Amino acid sequence: MKLLINLLSLSVILFLTSCATTTKFPVSTVTPAAEITAKKTQDKNNNYEIEVVAKNLASPNRIDPSKKNYSVWIVTENNGTKNAGQLINKNAKTATLKTSTPYNVKEIFITAEDQGDYSYPVGIEISRTAFKE
């Protein structure tokens, strides 16, 4: 019975993670110690859930020139570039962003900005990656 429960649990986990696309960002020349990943999943309403996790990302006020925040940008096939939000520091080692969008995200990038509410990127690009479909 315990084996059956374990197999069913494993099947559910594999099913739930099989619908997700995860990508790693390349090493940044601005913040080389950062390890950044992004995950995209589609929910039952056909929206896309995006989760960005950055480990060991230097505080934006420590880069040159100093900035106030890290903004995450999504690039969509038909709707251009959109501000997805800001990376929020959970602790000294991890910054995250979880958001939802109706747009299918093709590419994602992070910039260091002076403000978090820009409608287009103006700051220093930290890193960029694409989701493989």
Residue pairs with C-beta under 8 A, 6 or more apart in sequence:
19 41
19 42
20 39
20 40
20 41
21 39
21 40
21 41
21 131
21 132
21 133
22 37
22 38
22 39
22 40
23 37
23 38
23 39
23 108
23 129
23 130
23 131
23 132
24 35
24 36
24 37
24 129
25 34
25 36
25 37
25 38
25 110
25 127
25 128
25 129
26 127
26 128
26 129
27 34
27 127
28 34
28 36
28 126
28 127
30 63
30 112
30 124
30 125
30 126
31 57
31 58
31 63
31 126
31 127
33 56
33 57
33 58
34 54
34 55
34 56
34 57
34 58
34 126
34 127
35 54
35 55
35 56
36 52
36 53
36 54
36 55
36 57
36 110
36 127
37 52
37 53
38 50
38 51
38 52
38 53
38 108
38 129
38 131
39 50
39 51
39 53
40 48
40 49
40 50
40 105
40 131
41 48
41 49
42 48
42 49
43 49
43 100
46 102
47 100
47 101
47 102
48 100
48 101
48 102
48 103
48 104
48 105
49 98
49 99
49 100
50 72
50 74
50 84
50 97
50 98
50 99
50 100
50 101
50 105
50 108
51 96
51 97
51 98
52 72
52 87
52 96
52 97
52 108
52 110
53 94
53 95
53 96
54 70
54 87
54 94
54 95
54 96
54 110
55 93
55 94
56 93
57 70
57 87
57 95
59 89
60 66
60 67
60 68
60 69
60 70
60 112
60 113
61 67
61 68
63 112
63 124
65 124
67 112
67 113
67 114
67 123
67 124
68 113
68 114
68 115
68 116
69 86
69 87
69 112
69 113
69 115
69 116
70 86
70 87
70 95
70 110
70 111
70 112
70 113
70 126
71 83
71 84
71 85
71 86
71 87
71 110
71 111
71 112
71 113
71 116
71 118
71 121
71 123
72 83
72 84
72 85
72 86
72 87
72 97
72 99
72 108
72 109
72 110
73 81
73 82
73 83
73 84
73 108
73 109
73 110
73 111
73 121
74 81
74 82
74 84
74 101
74 103
74 105
74 107
74 108
75 81
75 105
75 106
75 107
75 108
75 109
76 82
76 101
76 103
76 104
76 105
76 106
77 103
77 104
77 106
78 103
79 103
81 120
81 121
82 101
82 103
83 117
83 118
83 119
83 120
84 97
84 99
84 101
84 108
85 97
85 99
85 116
86 97
86 116
87 95
87 96
87 97
87 110
88 95
88 96
88 97
89 95
90 96
105 131
106 130
106 131
107 128
107 129
107 130
107 131
108 128
108 129
108 130
108 131
109 121
109 125
109 126
109 127
109 128
109 129
110 125
110 126
110 127
110 128
111 121
111 122
111 123
111 124
111 125
111 126
112 123
112 124
112 126
113 121
113 122
113 123
114 123
